[in-house]
Amino acid sequence: MEMPTPGPEHQWLQQLVGEWTFETECSMGPDQPPIKNAGRETVRSLGGFWTIGNGNSEDPAGGAWQSVMTLGYDPKAGRFVGTFIASMMTHLWQYTGSLDTSSKVLTLDTMGPSMLSADQLVAYQDIIEFISDDHRILSSQARGTDGEWMHFMRAHYRRVG
């Protein structure tokens, strides 16, 4: 059996590889002040097909947390795929996504617990946008009960070195 070779979508993911710092602002409700924190992420390539990002940060309340994001591309499905887990939650986020026509924005669709009721799953999107080779933005939004997207998190990542 012949080994596959990475395609253009896999190569797109390789721009994530490296050391990054990030600053995040998250809003957990209209009547609550935004939560800000900062941290680091190391992203490595797995065979040129996958990226694995290991993040860590300090919670504003004083606790540390870690996260792992995997991203790849499934040529048969014609979609980006991946997962996200973090030490402060029990849900496994499973992604499917696509690039916009500019190839600068990757939108990842997923389902997860509602912020209003953990017993209910709702649609979420994590959106990765490359501003430059050394600056990217990750933003997150959830679909509200009215069907509209509600933006709740934005993180600026800057390449180290």
N, C-alpha and C positions, 0 to 999 in steps of 0.2 A: 504494500500500500504506500502510495506516495504521500509524503508529508505536505500539508497545506502551507502556503506562504501568506504572510500578512498582507491584507489589501489596504486600499486608501483609508478606509474607516479605522482600521487598526493603527495605521500610521498617524491618523489624526489624534488618537488617544495618547500617543507617545509624547505629545507636547505637555502632558500633565506630569511626566516623569521629572523628579528632582526634589529639592528641599524648598519648602514654602513656609512663610509666616502668614497668619491670618488675623483679621480683626472682624468681629461679628457683632451685629446689632439685631436683637430679636424682640418682637413684640408679642406678648402672650394674651393681649386683650386691649380693647379701646380704653379701658379705665386704669390700665397698669403702665408704669413707666417702662421704656425699653431696657432690656438687659444687654449689657455689653461685656464681651470678653475677648481674649486673644489667645493664640496658641501656635502650634507648629504642625506641619504635615510633611511626611516623607512619602513620596510616590515612587514605586518601582515598577518595572516592566516584567511580565511573566511571559517569556517566549515571543515577545513582540505582538501577542494577541490580546493580552490583558494588562490592565494596570491595577495595582493594589495600593491604596492610599491609607496610611496609618496616621491618624491625627491624635493630638492630645492638647488639653487645655485645662485651665483652672476655672472652676465654677465661681461666679461672683460671690456665692455664699461660702466659698473656701474649699470646696471639694474638687478633686481632680477627676477628669473623665477622659476616656479614650474612644476612638471610633475607627472603623475599617470600612472603606468603600472599594468595591471591585467594579471595574467596568471593562466591557469587551464588546465585540460586534459579532452577531450571528448572521453569516451571509445567507443561510437558507431562509431565515425569517425576514431578512432585510431590515433588521432592527438592532440598535444598541441594546445591550442587556447588562445587568449588574445587580449588586446588592449593597445595602448599608446596614451596619449594626453599630450600636454605641453602648457604652457601659452604664448609661443612665436610663436605659429603656429595655423592654423585653421584646419589642416587635422587630421582626426581620423584614426590612423594606426590600422589595423586589422591583427592579427597574426594567422598563422597556422604553426606548426613546429613539429620537431622530435628530439630525442636524437641520438647521435652517438653510436656505439657499445660499447664504453668504459663507457657510461653513465656519462661522464664528460662535454659534449658539447651539448647544446640545440641550434639548428638553427631554427630561426623564420623567415618565409617568409612573405612578405607584399608588398603592392603596395603603391606608394606615388608620390607626385609631383617631376618632374625632377628638378635637380639643374640648368639645362640649360634653362628650360621653364616650368613655373608653370602650363601651360595649358596641359602638357603631363604627363601621369602617367608612371612610370618605376618600375621595380622590385628592392626591397631592401631586405637585410637580416640583422637582429640583432642576434648576436651570443653570448650566455652566456657560458663561460667556467669556471669551478671550478678548481682552482689551488690547493686549500686546503679548509678546512672548513671555514677559515677566510679570504680567498682571492679569488675573482672572477674577471674575465675580461668580459666586454661588448664591443664588436666591431661591427661596422656597415659598410656595403658596399652596393654599388648601381651597377646595371648592366648598363654598358656603351652602347653607340650606336653600338660598335663593338662586343657586346655580352659578353665582359669580365667583371669580377667583379672588381670594383674600391673601395679599402678600403679608408674610409675617417674619421673614428672616433674610438678611443680606450679609454676606461675608466677602471681604476683599482679601484675596491671596496675592502675595508678592514673593517672587522667587528670591531665594537667598543665594548670594554669590554670583 
